[in-house]
Amino acid sequence: MTKLLRVHGSENSFFLLDQTNLQQKMTQNELIELTKDITHGTNELLGGTDGVLVVDDSTHSGVLGSMEVINSDGSIASMCGNGLRTVTRYLGEKYAQDEFVIETQQSDLQVGRATDFAPDVQGFHVEISPVNFELSSLPMNLEGKSELFNEVIEGLSNTLKFSAVSVPNPHLISIEHDENNFSRELLGQIGECLNGDNPWFKDGVNVSFGTVWGPHEIFVQTFERGVGFTNACGTGMSAASLVWTMMQDGMTNFGELNTVYNPGGMVQTRINRQGDGYTIDLIGNATFTHEIEISELDLRQHSFNRSKIFETGEEDTYKQFVDELYIRR
Ligand SMILES: N[C@H](CCC[C@H](N)C(=O)O)C(=O)O
């Protein structure tokens, strides 16, 4: 028997699979096919999720484990901020450690425990990096330009200004102080366009609208590459906080803690200048909603009718935390 977890960060949900619990590890193709099937396919499990997080050992010295991110469409992502917090909780509990390093596709990142947000809503911090504004790092094709910061993209929108950054997954960010300039419909149209056949992003891009609500407060909604709309995108909220801070509007600054609201709740971010670059601290919940006990054979066959599913009860406490969040605000 083995175990899957259903987890979320700000209601950006995933199934977490620890390869080290398997007698025989699943291949990349098996993992991709499993992901497409159980997140939104014929064997959609528990209403589906936004992707699968694959945990494994790491061969890197001083690293507790590794995380791979598979979007619900089966595409591989180089980073997942909300997912990394849930893997931090999982590995921290597995090895009884509070501060450690996790290997991700492009870098080994510092992670650990943070102050709890509420009783039974544990807090975790993760490093989001490397940060790169070179368009080739996304990749983005924009005639003759190597960077895009707070500018109109001809042919995409005549009014909205965008910034492009990889953290290291690709993000296109628009920051406004007047929420009337944004709509979910417009975000969806731009997200669909840039994740279909388009002249700018051949591999797609995560698109986020950030509305500044006040000093150190911003609301971020994201249309994710490989998924579509999600309740929250950890790297999207991190990238939006970075662009917002660099705009120097007087509402936030480097080294200062921001509260980032999203449709699934809230996280905190802090933008750090490091030499001539940046790192981002992302702090938020890591909620485990269900444990799924299943045989390895059934897992490989995507067959869940013999699996045992246990609710942890954490979802109720998380929802209470979110309700109180908006009351407090
Ligand atoms: N869809 C993203 C990966 C998941 C990122 C998001 N869920 C997060 O929390 O950062 C991509 O393809 O780059």
The ligand as an SDF file (V2000), in Angstrom:
LIG
                    3D

 13 12  0  0  0  0  0  0  0  0999 V2000
    1.3130   26.6850  -13.6920 N   0  0  0  0  0  0  0  0  0  0  0  0
    2.6790   27.0420  -13.2810 C   0  0  0  0  0  0  0  0  0  0  0  0
    3.1900   26.0490  -12.2220 C   0  0  0  0  0  0  0  0  0  0  0  0
    2.4050   26.1360  -10.9280 C   0  0  0  0  0  0  0  0  0  0  0  0
    2.6540   27.4550  -10.2610 C   0  0  0  0  0  0  0  0  0  0  0  0
    1.6720   27.8350   -9.1740 C   0  0  0  0  0  0  0  0  0  0  0  0
    0.6820   26.8670   -8.8440 N   0  0  0  0  0  0  0  0  0  0  0  0
    2.3900   28.3180   -7.9410 C   0  0  0  0  0  0  0  0  0  0  0  0
    1.8920   28.1430   -6.8140 O   0  0  0  0  0  0  0  0  0  0  0  0
    3.4760   28.9420   -8.1010 O   0  0  0  0  0  0  0  0  0  0  0  0
    3.6150   26.9800  -14.4970 C   0  0  0  0  0  0  0  0  0  0  0  0
    3.3790   26.1860  -15.3940 O   0  0  0  0  0  0  0  0  0  0  0  0
    4.5950   27.7400  -14.5020 O   0  0  0  0  0  0  0  0  0  0  0  0
  1  2  1  0
  2  3  1  0
  2 11  1  0
  3  4  1  0
  4  5  1  0
  5  6  1  0
  6  7  1  0
  6  8  1  0
  8  9  2  0
  8 10  1  0
 11 12  2  0
 11 13  1  0
M  END
$$$$
